[in-house]
């Protein structure tokens, strides 16, 4: 069964005078997935998002939304998109309810019940009449998320959605993303610098650097590609390195402070403990680890 494609780009390019913000981007975003969009500041994430939402236009190449690529069709297709880009756009002297109502009017809708439901959904049910200018950063972020959900869009683009939220709020947004994705069938493109949190919510990852897509990979594929290693601290790291190199010439050993990171060790970890003990080397710490998403991304960008 062919998956429905929400966004497709072919050689999508955006140039600003002497700067190429996006360079021949070829991507397909499929329905029902949560895409983590990863890259440094200036990598091209915001430019790509702005083109999807109609805030910028390509220098060359093609953009298709929900199978539509003509300009008039794109404008209509964008009505199925809810976006939180570069922080929430709020009317500071209007209340939370009034901001949501203004968003409804822009979309040609009017539904008081939806406003109440969305305020409750993002944890703002008790402050609907409070002016947005008096909101904390986290509350503004929650309201921006609620505004992106007006009209029940199929595709949600959230740029740094947990900005300003406390740990409890971050957990609530994580649960919300999971519910909207799994139970409501929403597709997400989420840009965030907090890669640990992104790792817990995304099904796929898009890595971009200097306007180029470095990798588009599923969570399962990424898990298999991230290197595994044994992190060990001993009473004699130099001696441990000598023994391991002699016994297992194919292992790779890296030194980080007083830690040894051992790769390509195929034996049981208990054997490592026994081997070092027999050579009067005490183990102070030892655990199996997997390369973090952050380390994987940095390695990809540097290579």
Secondary structure as a PSIPRED ss2 file (coil, helix, strand):
# PSIPRED VFORMAT (PSIPRED V4.0)

   1 X C   1.000  0.000  0.000
   2 X C   1.000  0.000  0.000
   3 X C   1.000  0.000  0.000
   4 X C   1.000  0.000  0.000
   5 X E   0.000  0.000  1.000
   6 X E   0.000  0.000  1.000
   7 X E   0.000  0.000  1.000
   8 X E   0.000  0.000  1.000
   9 X E   0.000  0.000  1.000
  10 X E   0.000  0.000  1.000
  11 X E   0.000  0.000  1.000
  12 X E   0.000  0.000  1.000
  13 X E   0.000  0.000  1.000
  14 X E   0.000  0.000  1.000
  15 X E   0.000  0.000  1.000
  16 X E   0.000  0.000  1.000
  17 X C   1.000  0.000  0.000
  18 X C   1.000  0.000  0.000
  19 X E   0.000  0.000  1.000
  20 X E   0.000  0.000  1.000
  21 X E   0.000  0.000  1.000
  22 X E   0.000  0.000  1.000
  23 X E   0.000  0.000  1.000
  24 X E   0.000  0.000  1.000
  25 X E   0.000  0.000  1.000
  26 X E   0.000  0.000  1.000
  27 X E   0.000  0.000  1.000
  28 X E   0.000  0.000  1.000
  29 X E   0.000  0.000  1.000
  30 X E   0.000  0.000  1.000
  31 X C   1.000  0.000  0.000
  32 X C   1.000  0.000  0.000
  33 X C   1.000  0.000  0.000
  34 X E   0.000  0.000  1.000
  35 X E   0.000  0.000  1.000
  36 X E   0.000  0.000  1.000
  37 X E   0.000  0.000  1.000
  38 X E   0.000  0.000  1.000
  39 X C   1.000  0.000  0.000
  40 X C   1.000  0.000  0.000
  41 X C   1.000  0.000  0.000
  42 X C   1.000  0.000  0.000
  43 X C   1.000  0.000  0.000
  44 X C   1.000  0.000  0.000
  45 X H   0.000  1.000  0.000
  46 X H   0.000  1.000  0.000
  47 X H   0.000  1.000  0.000
  48 X H   0.000  1.000  0.000
  49 X H   0.000  1.000  0.000
  50 X H   0.000  1.000  0.000
  51 X H   0.000  1.000  0.000
  52 X H   0.000  1.000  0.000
  53 X C   1.000  0.000  0.000
  54 X C   1.000  0.000  0.000
  55 X C   1.000  0.000  0.000
  56 X C   1.000  0.000  0.000
  57 X C   1.000  0.000  0.000
  58 X C   1.000  0.000  0.000
  59 X C   1.000  0.000  0.000
  60 X E   0.000  0.000  1.000
  61 X E   0.000  0.000  1.000
  62 X E   0.000  0.000  1.000
  63 X E   0.000  0.000  1.000
  64 X E   0.000  0.000  1.000
  65 X E   0.000  0.000  1.000
  66 X C   1.000  0.000  0.000
  67 X C   1.000  0.000  0.000
  68 X E   0.000  0.000  1.000
  69 X C   1.000  0.000  0.000
  70 X C   1.000  0.000  0.000
  71 X H   0.000  1.000  0.000
  72 X H   0.000  1.000  0.000
  73 X H   0.000  1.000  0.000
  74 X H   0.000  1.000  0.000
  75 X H   0.000  1.000  0.000
  76 X H   0.000  1.000  0.000
  77 X H   0.000  1.000  0.000
  78 X H   0.000  1.000  0.000
  79 X H   0.000  1.000  0.000
  80 X H   0.000  1.000  0.000
  81 X E   0.000  0.000  1.000
  82 X E   0.000  0.000  1.000
  83 X E   0.000  0.000  1.000
  84 X E   0.000  0.000  1.000
  85 X C   1.000  0.000  0.000
  86 X C   1.000  0.000  0.000
  87 X C   1.000  0.000  0.000
  88 X C   1.000  0.000  0.000
  89 X C   1.000  0.000  0.000
  90 X C   1.000  0.000  0.000
  91 X C   1.000  0.000  0.000
  92 X C   1.000  0.000  0.000
  93 X C   1.000  0.000  0.000
  94 X C   1.000  0.000  0.000
  95 X E   0.000  0.000  1.000
  96 X H   0.000  1.000  0.000
  97 X H   0.000  1.000  0.000
  98 X H   0.000  1.000  0.000
  99 X H   0.000  1.000  0.000
 100 X H   0.000  1.000  0.000
 101 X H   0.000  1.000  0.000
 102 X H   0.000  1.000  0.000
 103 X H   0.000  1.000  0.000
 104 X H   0.000  1.000  0.000
 105 X H   0.000  1.000  0.000
 106 X H   0.000  1.000  0.000
 107 X C   1.000  0.000  0.000
 108 X C   1.000  0.000  0.000
 109 X C   1.000  0.000  0.000
 110 X C   1.000  0.000  0.000
 111 X C   1.000  0.000  0.000
 112 X H   0.000  1.000  0.000
 113 X H   0.000  1.000  0.000
 114 X H   0.000  1.000  0.000
 115 X H   0.000  1.000  0.000
 116 X H   0.000  1.000  0.000
 117 X H   0.000  1.000  0.000
 118 X H   0.000  1.000  0.000
 119 X H   0.000  1.000  0.000
 120 X H   0.000  1.000  0.000
 121 X H   0.000  1.000  0.000
 122 X C   1.000  0.000  0.000
 123 X C   1.000  0.000  0.000
 124 X C   1.000  0.000  0.000
 125 X H   0.000  1.000  0.000
 126 X H   0.000  1.000  0.000
 127 X H   0.000  1.000  0.000
 128 X C   1.000  0.000  0.000
 129 X C   1.000  0.000  0.000
 130 X C   1.000  0.000  0.000
 131 X E   0.000  0.000  1.000
 132 X H   0.000  1.000  0.000
 133 X H   0.000  1.000  0.000
 134 X H   0.000  1.000  0.000
 135 X C   1.000  0.000  0.000
 136 X C   1.000  0.000  0.000
 137 X H   0.000  1.000  0.000
 138 X H   0.000  1.000  0.000
 139 X H   0.000  1.000  0.000
 140 X H   0.000  1.000  0.000
 141 X H   0.000  1.000  0.000
 142 X H   0.000  1.000  0.000
 143 X H   0.000  1.000  0.000
 144 X H   0.000  1.000  0.000
 145 X H   0.000  1.000  0.000
 146 X H   0.000  1.000  0.000
 147 X H   0.000  1.000  0.000
 148 X H   0.000  1.000  0.000
 149 X C   1.000  0.000  0.000
 150 X C   1.000  0.000  0.000
 151 X C   1.000  0.000  0.000
 152 X C   1.000  0.000  0.000
 153 X C   1.000  0.000  0.000
 154 X C   1.000  0.000  0.000
 155 X E   0.000  0.000  1.000
 156 X E   0.000  0.000  1.000
 157 X E   0.000  0.000  1.000
 158 X E   0.000  0.000  1.000
 159 X E   0.000  0.000  1.000
 160 X C   1.000  0.000  0.000
 161 X C   1.000  0.000  0.000
 162 X C   1.000  0.000  0.000
 163 X C   1.000  0.000  0.000
 164 X C   1.000  0.000  0.000
 165 X C   1.000  0.000  0.000
 166 X C   1.000  0.000  0.000
 167 X H   0.000  1.000  0.000
 168 X H   0.000  1.000  0.000
 169 X H   0.000  1.000  0.000
 170 X H   0.000  1.000  0.000
 171 X H   0.000  1.000  0.000
 172 X H   0.000  1.000  0.000
 173 X H   0.000  1.000  0.000
 174 X H   0.000  1.000  0.000
 175 X H   0.000  1.000  0.000
 176 X H   0.000  1.000  0.000
 177 X H   0.000  1.000  0.000
 178 X H   0.000  1.000  0.000
 179 X H   0.000  1.000  0.000
 180 X H   0.000  1.000  0.000
 181 X H   0.000  1.000  0.000
 182 X H   0.000  1.000  0.000
 183 X C   1.000  0.000  0.000
 184 X C   1.000  0.000  0.000
 185 X C   1.000  0.000  0.000
 186 X C   1.000  0.000  0.000
 187 X E   0.000  0.000  1.000
 188 X E   0.000  0.000  1.000
 189 X E   0.000  0.000  1.000
 190 X E   0.000  0.000  1.000
 191 X E   0.000  0.000  1.000
 192 X C   1.000  0.000  0.000
 193 X C   1.000  0.000  0.000
 194 X C   1.000  0.000  0.000
 195 X H   0.000  1.000  0.000
 196 X H   0.000  1.000  0.000
 197 X H   0.000  1.000  0.000
 198 X H   0.000  1.000  0.000
 199 X H   0.000  1.000  0.000
 200 X H   0.000  1.000  0.000
 201 X H   0.000  1.000  0.000
 202 X C   1.000  0.000  0.000
 203 X C   1.000  0.000  0.000
 204 X E   0.000  0.000  1.000
 205 X E   0.000  0.000  1.000
 206 X E   0.000  0.000  1.000
 207 X E   0.000  0.000  1.000
 208 X E   0.000  0.000  1.000
 209 X E   0.000  0.000  1.000
 210 X C   1.000  0.000  0.000
 211 X C   1.000  0.000  0.000
 212 X E   0.000  0.000  1.000
 213 X E   0.000  0.000  1.000
 214 X E   0.000  0.000  1.000
 215 X E   0.000  0.000  1.000
 216 X E   0.000  0.000  1.000
 217 X E   0.000  0.000  1.000
 218 X E   0.000  0.000  1.000
 219 X H   0.000  1.000  0.000
 220 X H   0.000  1.000  0.000
 221 X H   0.000  1.000  0.000
 222 X H   0.000  1.000  0.000
 223 X H   0.000  1.000  0.000
 224 X H   0.000  1.000  0.000
 225 X H   0.000  1.000  0.000
 226 X C   1.000  0.000  0.000
 227 X C   1.000  0.000  0.000
 228 X E   0.000  0.000  1.000
 229 X E   0.000  0.000  1.000
 230 X E   0.000  0.000  1.000
 231 X E   0.000  0.000  1.000
 232 X E   0.000  0.000  1.000
 233 X E   0.000  0.000  1.000
 234 X E   0.000  0.000  1.000
 235 X C   1.000  0.000  0.000
 236 X C   1.000  0.000  0.000
 237 X H   0.000  1.000  0.000
 238 X H   0.000  1.000  0.000
 239 X H   0.000  1.000  0.000
 240 X H   0.000  1.000  0.000
 241 X H   0.000  1.000  0.000
 242 X H   0.000  1.000  0.000
 243 X H   0.000  1.000  0.000
 244 X H   0.000  1.000  0.000
 245 X H   0.000  1.000  0.000
 246 X H   0.000  1.000  0.000
 247 X H   0.000  1.000  0.000
 248 X C   1.000  0.000  0.000
 249 X C   1.000  0.000  0.000
 250 X C   1.000  0.000  0.000
 251 X C   1.000  0.000  0.000
 252 X E   0.000  0.000  1.000
 253 X E   0.000  0.000  1.000
 254 X E   0.000  0.000  1.000
 255 X E   0.000  0.000  1.000
 256 X E   0.000  0.000  1.000
 257 X C   1.000  0.000  0.000
 258 X C   1.000  0.000  0.000
 259 X E   0.000  0.000  1.000
 260 X E   0.000  0.000  1.000
 261 X E   0.000  0.000  1.000
 262 X E   0.000  0.000  1.000
 263 X E   0.000  0.000  1.000
 264 X C   1.000  0.000  0.000
 265 X C   1.000  0.000  0.000
 266 X C   1.000  0.000  0.000
 267 X C   1.000  0.000  0.000
 268 X C   1.000  0.000  0.000
 269 X H   0.000  1.000  0.000
 270 X H   0.000  1.000  0.000
 271 X H   0.000  1.000  0.000
 272 X H   0.000  1.000  0.000
 273 X H   0.000  1.000  0.000
 274 X H   0.000  1.000  0.000
 275 X H   0.000  1.000  0.000
 276 X H   0.000  1.000  0.000
 277 X H   0.000  1.000  0.000
 278 X H   0.000  1.000  0.000
 279 X C   1.000  0.000  0.000
 280 X C   1.000  0.000  0.000
 281 X C   1.000  0.000  0.000
 282 X C   1.000  0.000  0.000
 283 X E   0.000  0.000  1.000
 284 X E   0.000  0.000  1.000
 285 X E   0.000  0.000  1.000
 286 X E   0.000  0.000  1.000
 287 X E   0.000  0.000  1.000
 288 X E   0.000  0.000  1.000
 289 X E   0.000  0.000  1.000
 290 X E   0.000  0.000  1.000
 291 X C   1.000  0.000  0.000
 292 X C   1.000  0.000  0.000
 293 X H   0.000  1.000  0.000
 294 X H   0.000  1.000  0.000
 295 X H   0.000  1.000  0.000
 296 X H   0.000  1.000  0.000
 297 X H   0.000  1.000  0.000
 298 X H   0.000  1.000  0.000
 299 X H   0.000  1.000  0.000
 300 X H   0.000  1.000  0.000
 301 X H   0.000  1.000  0.000
 302 X H   0.000  1.000  0.000
 303 X C   1.000  0.000  0.000
